[in-house]
Amino acid sequence: MRRLRCAVVSVLFLFAPLTVFAGPAEEAGAVIERWVAAFSANEADTVVKLYTTDATLLGTVSPILSEGTEAIGGYFSRLPGSGFKVVLGERRLVVLSDAAVLGTGFYEFSRMQDGKTVLTPARFSVVVGKRGGEWLIVHHHSSARPKPPQ
């Protein structure tokens, strides 16, 4: 009887669905990856939905602080059909709490101009927070990456 019980329990474990729990760093990293994919697909609405309604954005090419959905949407309004792309480079994630992660790193934007690809190396920092069970960007800063000293 004991063997039968062990066999039944073993079979149940084999066929039980596996649940993988991601931690804050993995969840925040996935938001950053979704941002890159949406930006490179030129899907402004999808990009904007990755931000909280009260998020702040210091855009790479903006002289102002964009705050909230409308302002962030305005910043990304030139994205559709632009052909802009972005590629992530070196990056780090720092878990601040169970509901907040700081992401920092480098990325490179590309666009076509006069038939040639123009690259813009940049750096970023984002705070990704868990709001109502969903991980979203709370703050995003992006600026041109300075050239290394020679």
C-alpha positions in Angstrom: 0.0 0.0 0.0 2.9 2.3 0.8 4.5 1.7 -2.6 1.2 2.4 -4.3 0.8 5.7 -2.4 4.4 6.7 -3.3 3.8 5.8 -7.0 0.5 7.9 -7.1 2.2 10.9 -5.4 5.2 10.7 -7.8 2.9 10.6 -10.8 0.9 13.6 -9.5 4.2 15.6 -9.2 5.2 14.6 -12.7 2.0 15.9 -14.2 1.4 18.9 -12.0 1.9 22.2 -13.8 5.1 23.9 -13.0 4.8 27.4 -11.7 7.8 29.6 -12.0 7.9 32.6 -9.7 10.0 35.5 -11.0 11.5 37.9 -8.5 11.4 41.7 -8.7 14.6 41.9 -10.8 13.2 39.5 -13.4 9.8 41.3 -13.5 11.4 44.7 -13.9 13.9 43.4 -16.6 10.9 42.1 -18.5 9.3 45.5 -18.5 12.5 47.0 -19.9 12.6 44.3 -22.6 9.0 45.0 -23.5 9.8 48.8 -23.8 12.7 48.0 -26.2 10.5 45.7 -28.3 7.6 48.3 -28.4 10.0 51.2 -29.2 11.7 49.2 -32.0 8.3 48.3 -33.4 7.4 52.0 -33.3 4.3 51.3 -31.2 3.9 54.5 -29.3 0.7 53.5 -27.5 2.3 50.2 -26.3 5.4 52.2 -25.1 3.2 54.7 -23.2 1.2 51.9 -21.5 4.4 50.6 -19.9 4.5 53.8 -17.7 2.4 54.6 -14.7 -0.2 57.4 -15.1 2.0 59.6 -12.9 5.4 58.6 -14.3 8.2 61.1 -15.2 10.3 61.0 -18.3 13.5 62.9 -19.0 13.7 61.9 -22.7 16.9 61.6 -24.6 16.1 64.5 -27.0 13.7 66.5 -24.8 14.6 69.7 -22.9 11.6 69.3 -20.5 10.5 66.9 -17.8 7.4 65.0 -19.2 5.1 64.0 -16.4 2.0 61.8 -16.8 0.4 59.8 -19.6 -0.4 62.7 -21.8 3.0 64.3 -21.7 4.8 61.0 -22.2 2.5 60.2 -25.1 3.4 63.6 -26.6 7.1 62.7 -26.3 6.6 59.4 -28.1 4.1 60.8 -30.7 6.7 60.9 -33.4 7.6 57.2 -33.0 4.9 55.6 -35.3 6.4 55.1 -38.8 9.7 56.6 -37.8 11.8 53.5 -38.2 13.5 54.3 -34.9 15.1 51.2 -33.3 16.9 50.7 -30.0 19.3 47.9 -28.9 20.1 47.3 -25.2 23.7 47.0 -24.2 25.3 46.5 -20.8 22.8 47.0 -17.9 22.2 46.3 -14.3 19.2 45.8 -12.1 19.2 46.8 -8.4 16.3 45.6 -6.3 15.2 48.4 -4.0 12.3 46.5 -2.5 9.7 43.8 -3.3 7.9 46.5 -5.4 10.7 48.7 -6.8 13.7 48.0 -9.0 16.3 50.4 -10.4 17.5 49.6 -13.9 20.6 51.3 -15.4 22.6 50.8 -18.5 23.3 51.7 -22.1 21.4 51.5 -25.3 21.9 52.6 -28.8 19.2 54.2 -30.9 19.3 54.1 -34.7 17.4 55.9 -37.4 17.7 56.4 -41.1 18.7 59.8 -42.4 19.5 60.5 -46.1 19.7 56.8 -46.7 22.2 56.2 -44.0 21.9 54.7 -40.5 22.5 57.3 -37.8 23.4 55.8 -34.4 22.9 57.6 -31.1 24.6 55.9 -28.1 22.7 56.7 -24.9 22.5 55.8 -21.3 19.4 55.3 -19.1 18.0 54.8 -15.7 14.5 53.6 -15.0 12.6 52.9 -11.8 10.2 50.1 -12.3 7.5 49.7 -9.6 4.8 47.3 -8.9 1.4 49.1 -8.9 -1.8 47.1 -8.4 0.0 43.9 -9.1 1.5 45.2 -12.4 5.1 46.2 -13.0 5.4 49.6 -14.8 7.9 52.3 -15.3 7.6 55.0 -12.7 10.6 57.1 -13.8 12.8 57.0 -16.9 15.9 59.1 -17.6 17.7 58.9 -20.9 20.6 61.0 -22.2 23.2 60.9 -24.9 26.2 58.8 -23.9 29.4 60.9 -23.8 32.3 59.7 -25.9 35.2 58.2 -23.8 38.1 60.6 -23.2 41.0 60.1 -25.5 
